[in-house]
Structure formats: C-alpha cells, structure tokens
Amino acid sequence: MMQRKRLSNTQSSSQGRRQSSTLVAHDEDDDTTFTQPSTSQVQRGLDKLTPAQVDQKTAEVVQYFLVKDQKKIPVRRADLVKHVIKEYRNIYPEIMKRVARTFDQVFGLKLVEIDTKNHMYILINKLETAEGALTVNPTNPKMGLLFVILSVIFMKGGVVRENLIWNTLKKLRVDSGEKHEEFGDVKRVVTDEFVRQRYLEYVRIPHTEPVEHEFRWGQRADMEVSKARILNFMGELHEQDPQSWSQQYREAHCTSSSTQASTSSQR
C-alpha cells in the first residue's frame, strides 16, 4: 500500500514537472506559431477590412507600446500578436509600418527591433539619438543610479564583476544589502529591473565557486546612452581631459559617428 502511495506521489510529481516544463516551453515557442505574411496575403487581408478598422487596430498597438514604454520593458512580437493584433495578424507588417510612422511623425520616437531572434521592440527618442544625447533623465533617481553603473562598466572596458559595482555604489551610500529609501531593494532593481529593461546584461561567470556574475551594457543602453556624454561627465568629475582616456575616447566617438550615420541613412 505504502509502495503504491509513494509511486503515485512520484508520478504526480514528475507529471507536475512535465506540465510545468511544457508550459514554459509553450511560452518560449509562442512566436514560432506566427509566420510573417507575404505581401499578397497582406493585400488580401486589407481588402477585407475598412480603413477605419485598420486605423483602430494601429491606434491600439500604439497605445500598447506607450504603456509598456512607461516601464521601459521591451515588447515581444509574440505578446503583441497574442494580446493586441489577434485576428489582424494577416496584416501585421502593414500595421507595424503604420505604427512606426505614427511614432516617427507624431511622437518623435523611433520603433526599433533590438532583438531580431526573439523579435523584441523598444521605443527610443529620435532627436536624442541623432544628437548623441543621453536619454537618462536626471530627475529620475533610478536613471541616475543606472547612469553610474553604465559609467563604471564603460570606463572599465565594457565588462565588470558585480562586486565592483556593489562596492562603487556603497561608496555612494547605496548598499545592495540594505533597503534604500529611494530605490528599495537595490539588488533587485539592478539585477532584475534594469536587466528586463535591457539596459544591463547580468551574466554568470563560468566555473566560479561561490557563483559570481558580471555586468555588461544591454541592447537598450547601446542605443539610448551616449558614451561620449559619459566620458565628458567623467572628465568633469575628475577634472581631466576626456582624451586622456584614449581607448574610451576612441570607442565613444567611433560609436557616436556610426549612430549618427545610421540615423541619417534612415531619414
């Protein structure tokens, strides 16, 4: 009797694990069920809809992006199709073209696919990108915290161990081990929130015991944050000519030039 009970519990447990892994896999594979429609399919889809219906769906997608952008969370194509596009998926390319045009002409924002493998989109400020300005808002304390972390990573060659970040913040009276009155759980903000927003990458270092991680710039930071502006800030802070950091200076101005060239070519 006891054996049967143990066997039953084991089967239930393994079944639960299988169901859980199936759900995770299903969530990850959501986007594989979507096939980008061809030009002819899009045209046939448009022929069945009124201009008002297409405009309404475009407005819904614009609203969805604006809501998500408040928390700086990238939008997955799978979520967009599932929750907003829905039965209009056969005209997806046309809707996205109109959405991009609306952001460009009405909001001065640029819709960018930052991850072509997983099809993830963000909004960036066109004007600030063109001018190489820093989109970090100094009146937002969290963005100030992020600016410090990105500055440390950039000045240290693009990759730093997490201990260096925690020690730097501690010198600024922001302790990752204590609840901060402005940021709350500092470690969660840095390793979870900033990572989900794609400002930072938080990567485990192989073969370390105890486990260690390192930080790098994320995809959003590469597009939104000016390395030249960071270097000028560091120069003012240390009363040094930015060109005295020759490696960082070359990288900052090479990145700035390529960003401006890319923006000009897309106009």
Sequence and secondary structure as in RCSB ss.txt:
>XXXX:A:sequence
MMQRKRLSNTQSSSQGRRQSSTLVAHDEDDDTTFTQPSTSQVQRGLDKLTPAQVDQKTAEVVQYFLVKDQKKIPV
RRADLVKHVIKEYRNIYPEIMKRVARTFDQVFGLKLVEIDTKNHMYILINKLETAEGALTVNPTNPKMGLLFVIL
SVIFMKGGVVRENLIWNTLKKLRVDSGEKHEEFGDVKRVVTDEFVRQRYLEYVRIPHTEPVEHEFRWGQRADMEV
SKARILNFMGELHEQDPQSWSQQYREAHCTSSSTQASTSSQR
>XXXX:A:secstr
 HHHHHHHHHHHHHHHHHHHHHHHHHHHTGGGG     HHHHHHHHHTS HHHHHHHHHHHHHHHHHHHHTT  E
EHHHHIIIIIGGGGGGHHHHHHHHHHHIIIII EEEEEEETTTTEEEEEEHHHHHHT     TTSHHHHHHHHHH
HHHHHTTSEEEHHHHHHHHHHTT  TTSEETTTEEHHHIIIIIHHHTTSEEEEE TT SS  EEEEE HHHHHH 
 HHHHHHHHHHHHT  GGGSHHHHHHHHHHHHHHHHHHHHT 
